Amino acid sequence: MADLYPALLTLTREPSEDARSGPGPSVDQDAMLQYLDWIQSSRRSDGLFVLGSTGAGPILPWAQQQDVLTLVRDSARQPVVVMVGPPLPRAPFLEKRSWLRSRDFQSIALLPPLYYAFPPDAQVATMTEAAASWPGDVWLYNIPQRVGYSLTYETVARIVDRCPNVVGIKDSSGDGANVPVWRQIFGRGRVFCGAEPVAVASLLTGADGLVSQYASVLPEVGRVLATEDHPERCDIQASLNRLIQRSAHLPLMSLLGELGFQRGILPHRIQHPWPVLGDMAGDLVQEWLALGRVAAAACL
């Protein structure tokens, strides 16, 4: 069975008098603790991917990120990978790195520099310097639809060759053809698929696991996808892909919040800046919940 790492949600509440809240919502610590206990129970996960886009990491102020990370550190019963973002600008990266090191986090995920496609030599130098400065394990994070370009095979191979602590990659490009090449580059390292539409294809061609945003509230779906030779694996994948396509007009975080709320996992819907779905979802929420029930039955 492949490993399943749900991309952890960050649960917020409306701003209070707490000065750390800043202008936006603050972390709902009680809700986060309940959620962390739930997602780590009953084989719903094998590890946690924290502060990626599903966890609002790219837009969450650093003070709120620290709140989330403290809760995760104190309650984690499984491996944790923290998405620290790109190594540039240097000041925010160095601050995060120092804070995480001082609190004994072991694994980070590192994006390449955003937006501008650096020349290959500059990419390698920048990523190598950042990875070498971290005492634990480093995952590279390939997500061209957010960064603006894709990590090339040659660039990744050069980074891995120079940094023995670069032990894995999360590939969210949606290109399942990458997996056999990543498998060759990383050898015994970890190759994780981060794009659910190609989950089964990636796992069949050598991926070690799945980092899934939908598994944050529908972990049963992710568990079926990650289970080798499961008789309903391909049917669940096909149903998931159809729902992803039909839900493309919905804000993803609003959808996940609605699913979690209706399942009773979350005490409230995820708030600002994402809207409540309301009528725009039509029957889609019920169809997503039905898929979760089918997957849950298949896990029994």
N, C-alpha and C positions, 0 to 999 in steps of 0.2 A: 504494500500500500504506500502510495506517495504521501508526502507530508502536506498538510493543509495549514496555511498561515492566513487567517482572516486579516484583512486590512482594517485595523481598529478604528471605530468611529470616535469622534470627540463630542461629548455631550455637553451642551452649554445651557445656561439660563440667562434671563435678562440681567443687565448690569445692576449691581447693588452698590452699597456705599463703600465696598472694598476698593481701596485705591489701586490695587493690582489689576482690577478689571479693565481699566482704561476706558476708551470710548465704546468698545463693543461688549458683547456678552461675556460672562465669566464661565469658567468650567464648573459644571454641576458635579461636585465631588461625590456626593452620596450616590447619584445616578451612575457615575463612572465606576464606582466600586461594585455596585450591584451588577453592572454590565460586565465588568472584568471577571467577576466570579462566574457569571452565566456562560460567557464565551469560552472559559477554560474548563468547563464541566462537561461530563457525558460525551466525551470524545468529539466535541465540537471544534477542536483545534489542536494542533501540534506545536504551535508557536504563534507569536504575535508580531505583526508588522505595524509599527507605530509612527504616526505623524506624517504619513503619506498624504496624497490628495484626498483620500477618503476620510482621513483624520484631520483635514483642514490645515495640515502643517504649513503649506505655502502661504497662508494668509493669517494664521494665528499668531498674535504677538508673542514674543519670547517669554514674557512672564506667564502667560497661559500655557505655553508649551512646557515650561518647567512644572506647572501644576499637574499636567497630564503625566509627564514623565515620572514625577515623584509618586503618583498613585500607581503607575505601572510597576515601578521598581519595588514598591512595598507589597504588591499583591500578586506579582507574576509567579506562576508555577511552571512556566514553560520558557523556552528560549525567546528572546526579544531582539528584534532588529529595529533600530531607530533610523528613520530617514532624516539625515542631517542637511540635505540639500546639496548645492554645488560648493566647491571650494573657493569660489569667487562670488561676491567680494570677500576678501580675507577676514575682515574683522568679525562679521557674524559667524563665520565658520569656526574661527579660533575660539570665540566665546563659547559656542556650543560644544566644541571638542573638549575644552578645559572643564566645563561643567559636567559633561557626561563622564569623563575620566575620573573626576573627583567622587563620583557616585557609583563607580564600579560597573557601569554598563559595559557589555562585552562586544557587541556587534553593531555596526552602522551600515547604512546604505548611502552611497555617494553618487550624486548626479554629476554629469559633466557640466562645464560652464554653460549657462543659459543663453539662448537666443543666437549668439554669434558662433558660427562654426569655426572654432580655432583651427589653425593649421595642425596637421597630425602631431608634429613634434611638440607643439605647445600644449595640445591636449594631453599627451603622454606625460610631459614634464609636470603640468599642473596637477593631474590626477595622481601621479606617482608621489609627488611631494605630500599631498594631503593624506594618501593612504599610509605612507611610511611614518607619518606623525601620529598615527593611531595605534595603540598597543595591542588591540584585539583584532577581531575578524572584520573584514571589509567586504561588502557586496557592492558591485557596480549596478547602477540602475539605468536601464535603457528604455526611455519613454520619449521617443522623438516627437510625438504629438504635443507634448508639453515643453520639451527643451528646445525644439526647433530643428534638430537634426539627429541622426542615429549614430550610435557608436559603431565604428567599423570593426570587422574581425581583426584586422592588423593592429589597430589601436589597442583593442582589448588584449590581444596576445602580448603586445609589448609591455603593457601595464602589469599583467600577470607574471611575466618573466622577471620583471624588476622588483615586484612586491609579493613575497610569499604569503603575506597575510591577506591578499585579495583572493578570497576563497570561493566566491560565488557571484552570480548575476541574477537580477530580476529583469526579465525581458517583457515589457508591456507594449512592444511594438505591434503585436498582432500578427507577426510573421513567424509562423510555425517552422518555416524552413531554417530559421536561425539555430534551432535547438541542437541538431547534430554537430554544427560547427562549434557552438559554445561547449558542448560535451567534450569535443576533442581538445579545445583550448584549456578548459578547466580540469580535465582529467578526473581526479577523484573529488574535485570541488563540487559545489552546489549550483545547479541550474534550475531556476524557478520560472515558471510561466506566470506572467502578470496580466494576461488578457484572456478572459473567460471564453470568448468565442473559439479560441484554438486550444483550449485546455486539454481535451482528450488527445488531439493530434500531437501536441507538444509532449505529453506524458508518454505516448506510444513511441516517440522518437528519442527518448532519453532524458526528459526533464525529471528532476528529483521531486518536484512538488509544485504547488499552486499557491500563489498569493492572490487572494480573491476579495474584491470589494463587496460582492453580493453575499459572500460567506459571513460578512459582518453581522447580517441579520437572518440569513438563510444558510447556516453552515451545513445543513443536511445536503443541500444541493452540491456544495463543494466537496463534501465527503464522498458522495456517489461518484463524482467526476474523478476523484483521486484514488478510487478503489479499482485496482487492476482486475480485469475479467468480471466486473460486476455486470449482470445480465441487462440492467436497465441504464447502463452508463451512456450509451450512444443516444438512447431516447431522451434522457434528461438533457444531454448536450444540445440536441436538436430543439427541444422545447425552450431551453434557456436562450438559445440564439434567436429564436423567433420573438421571444419576449423582449430581448435587448433591442432588436430592430424596431419593434412596435412602440417601445418606450423611449426612443431616441429624442423625442421632443420634450421630455420631462427633465427637470433638473435632477441629476442623479442623487444628490444629497437629500433633496426633498422626498424622493422615492424611497430611499433607504430609511429615512426617518419615519415615514408613514408606515412602512412595512414593520419596522421595529415596534412602533407604537401599537399598531393593531395586533401584533403578536403578543403584546404584553411584556416585551423585553425592555422597552424604554418607557419611563414614566411620562414622557412628553415628546412631542415631535421635535426634531432638530430645528433650531431657531435661526435667527439672523446670521448671514444675509440670505438664506434660502427661503423661498416662499412656501407656505402650506399648499399642497397640491390642489385641494378642493375639487371642483368639477373637471379640471383639465385632465385628470387621470382616467375618467370614465370607469370602465370595468377592469382596467389593467391591474390595479392593486389587488383585486380579488383573484385575478389570474396568477399573479406572482405568489400570492399566499397559497393558492391551490398547488402550484408547482412545489412549493416548500413541503406541503403535506404529502405529496406523492414521493418526494425524495426521502422524507422522514420515514414513511412506511417501507421504502426500499432499504433503509438502513437497519431495520429490525432483524 
